[in-house]
Amino acid sequence: MKGDISTLRKICRYASSVMLAGTVALGAALACTLVLGAGAAAGIDGFEKTLSAWTGGDLLGVSGIAAFAELSMILALGLFTVLTVYKVMKAMQTEHSPFETENVDSMRVLAKTYLISAFLLAVAEWIAHGSLSGTLFLFFGSVMVAVVVYCLALAFRYGCLLQKESDETLRGRR
């Protein structure tokens, strides 16, 4: 078991570095999107054309605004996901046990965020592209991620209880 914890910590150390790089990349992409959106809204030459190429469609009317909102939400959700995974991996790397209540709380917040985003992304996709298949893909994909992450949070919560019992039993023997 000690070797497993050592391996987990080593993997989390390297993976947290990858998550940090992902945070930088997604943060930069989100910042570029928001700057392009602000420039296009302000009517600055070239911004609207660049933003419409960035979002993959025309920015005229409600559908263009929805496409911009959809891209911004996807990038923000990706950034939040990578930050949350980074936080959990950092905790697993440094804490006594991977089963910490902070990890459970982070995973529950991530699951709730995906559940809420499922509805928002589906509406934005429908308005932007009118595609039933794209809408269903985004909706059910986000719901599935929410369910899986929430189940992991429940498993970690159970692990926290078992870890607490184990620690108390070991203290009682001393």
C-alpha positions as CSV (number, residue, x, y, z in Angstrom):
1,M,0.0,0.0,0.0
2,K,2.9,2.4,0.8
3,G,4.2,1.8,-2.8
4,D,0.7,2.7,-4.2
5,I,0.6,6.0,-2.3
6,S,4.2,6.8,-3.5
7,T,3.2,6.0,-7.1
8,L,0.0,8.1,-6.7
9,R,2.0,11.1,-5.4
10,K,4.6,10.8,-8.2
11,I,1.8,10.7,-10.9
12,C,0.0,13.6,-9.3
13,R,3.3,15.6,-9.2
14,Y,3.7,15.2,-13.0
15,A,0.0,15.5,-13.8
16,S,-0.4,18.7,-11.8
17,S,2.4,20.2,-13.9
18,V,0.4,19.3,-17.0
19,M,-2.7,20.7,-15.5
20,L,-0.9,24.0,-14.8
21,A,0.2,24.2,-18.4
22,G,-3.4,23.5,-19.5
23,T,-4.6,26.3,-17.2
24,V,-2.2,28.7,-18.9
25,A,-3.3,27.6,-22.4
26,L,-7.0,27.7,-21.6
27,G,-6.7,31.0,-19.8
28,A,-5.0,32.5,-22.8
29,A,-7.6,31.2,-25.2
30,L,-10.4,32.5,-23.0
31,A,-8.7,35.9,-22.6
32,C,-8.3,36.2,-26.4
33,T,-11.9,35.3,-27.0
34,L,-13.1,37.9,-24.5
35,V,-10.8,40.6,-25.9
36,L,-12.0,39.8,-29.4
37,G,-15.6,39.9,-28.2
38,A,-15.1,43.3,-26.6
39,G,-13.3,44.6,-29.6
40,A,-16.1,43.3,-31.9
41,A,-18.8,44.8,-29.7
42,A,-17.0,48.1,-29.7
43,G,-16.8,48.1,-33.5
44,I,-13.0,48.1,-33.8
45,D,-11.9,47.2,-37.3
46,G,-10.8,43.7,-37.8
47,F,-12.0,42.3,-34.5
48,E,-15.4,41.1,-35.8
49,K,-13.9,39.3,-38.7
50,T,-11.2,37.6,-36.5
51,L,-13.8,36.7,-33.8
52,S,-16.2,35.2,-36.4
53,A,-13.3,33.0,-37.7
54,W,-12.5,32.2,-34.0
55,T,-16.1,31.1,-33.2
56,G,-16.6,29.4,-36.5
57,G,-19.5,31.4,-37.8
58,D,-21.1,34.7,-38.6
59,L,-21.5,37.1,-35.6
60,L,-24.6,38.8,-36.9
61,G,-27.7,38.7,-34.7
62,V,-28.7,36.5,-31.8
63,S,-27.1,33.4,-33.2
64,G,-23.7,35.1,-33.4
65,I,-23.9,36.2,-29.8
66,A,-25.0,32.7,-28.8
67,A,-22.0,31.2,-30.6
68,F,-19.6,33.7,-28.8
69,A,-21.3,32.9,-25.5
70,E,-21.0,29.1,-26.2
71,L,-17.3,29.3,-27.0
72,S,-16.7,31.4,-23.9
73,M,-18.6,29.0,-21.7
74,I,-16.8,26.0,-23.1
75,L,-13.4,27.6,-22.5
76,A,-14.4,28.8,-19.0
77,L,-15.6,25.3,-18.1
78,G,-12.4,23.8,-19.4
79,L,-10.4,26.3,-17.4
80,F,-12.4,25.6,-14.2
81,T,-12.1,21.8,-14.8
82,V,-8.3,22.0,-15.2
83,L,-7.9,24.2,-12.2
84,T,-10.1,21.9,-10.0
85,V,-8.1,18.8,-11.2
86,Y,-4.9,20.7,-10.5
87,K,-6.1,21.5,-7.0
88,V,-7.1,17.9,-6.2
89,M,-3.8,16.5,-7.6
90,K,-1.8,19.0,-5.6
91,A,-3.7,17.9,-2.4
92,M,-3.1,14.2,-3.3
93,Q,0.6,14.9,-3.7
94,T,1.0,16.6,-0.4
95,E,-1.6,15.3,2.0
96,H,-1.5,12.3,4.3
97,S,-4.2,10.6,2.3
98,P,-6.0,11.3,-1.0
99,F,-9.3,11.0,0.9
100,E,-9.6,14.6,2.2
101,T,-12.8,16.5,2.5
102,E,-11.4,19.4,0.4
103,N,-11.0,17.0,-2.5
104,V,-14.6,15.8,-2.1
105,D,-15.9,19.4,-2.0
106,S,-13.9,20.3,-5.1
107,M,-15.3,17.4,-7.0
108,R,-18.9,18.1,-5.9
109,V,-18.6,21.7,-7.0
110,L,-17.2,20.6,-10.4
111,A,-20.1,18.1,-10.8
112,K,-22.6,20.8,-10.1
113,T,-20.9,23.2,-12.5
114,Y,-21.1,20.6,-15.3
115,L,-24.8,20.0,-14.5
116,I,-25.6,23.7,-14.7
117,S,-23.5,24.1,-17.8
118,A,-25.3,21.3,-19.6
119,F,-28.4,23.4,-19.8
120,L,-26.6,26.7,-20.6
121,L,-24.5,25.1,-23.3
122,A,-27.5,23.3,-24.9
123,V,-29.5,26.5,-25.1
124,A,-26.5,28.4,-26.6
125,E,-25.8,25.6,-29.1
126,W,-29.5,25.5,-30.2
127,I,-29.6,29.3,-30.6
128,A,-26.3,29.5,-32.4
129,H,-26.5,26.6,-34.8
130,G,-30.0,25.1,-34.5
131,S,-28.5,21.7,-34.5
132,L,-30.4,19.0,-32.5
133,S,-27.4,16.6,-32.6
134,G,-25.0,19.2,-31.4
135,T,-27.4,20.3,-28.7
136,L,-28.0,16.8,-27.5
137,F,-24.2,16.0,-27.6
138,L,-23.3,18.9,-25.4
139,F,-26.2,18.4,-23.0
140,F,-25.8,14.6,-22.5
141,G,-22.0,14.9,-22.5
142,S,-22.0,17.5,-19.8
143,V,-24.6,15.6,-17.7
144,M,-22.5,12.4,-18.1
145,V,-19.4,14.2,-16.8
146,A,-21.4,15.6,-13.9
147,V,-22.7,12.2,-12.9
148,V,-19.3,10.5,-13.1
149,V,-17.6,13.3,-11.2
150,Y,-20.3,13.2,-8.6
151,C,-20.0,9.4,-8.2
152,L,-16.2,9.9,-7.7
153,A,-17.0,12.5,-5.1
154,L,-19.2,10.1,-3.2
155,A,-16.5,7.4,-3.4
156,F,-14.0,9.9,-2.0
157,R,-16.4,10.9,0.7
158,Y,-16.7,7.2,1.7
159,G,-12.9,7.0,1.6
160,C,-12.7,9.9,4.0
161,L,-14.9,8.1,6.5
162,L,-12.9,4.9,6.2
163,Q,-9.7,6.9,6.5
164,K,-11.0,8.7,9.7
165,E,-12.0,5.3,11.2
166,S,-8.6,3.8,10.3
167,D,-6.7,6.8,11.9
168,E,-8.9,6.6,15.0
169,T,-8.3,2.9,15.3
170,L,-4.5,3.3,15.0
171,R,-4.5,6.1,17.6
172,G,-6.5,3.9,20.0
173,R,-3.9,1.1,19.8
174,R,-1.0,3.4,20.9
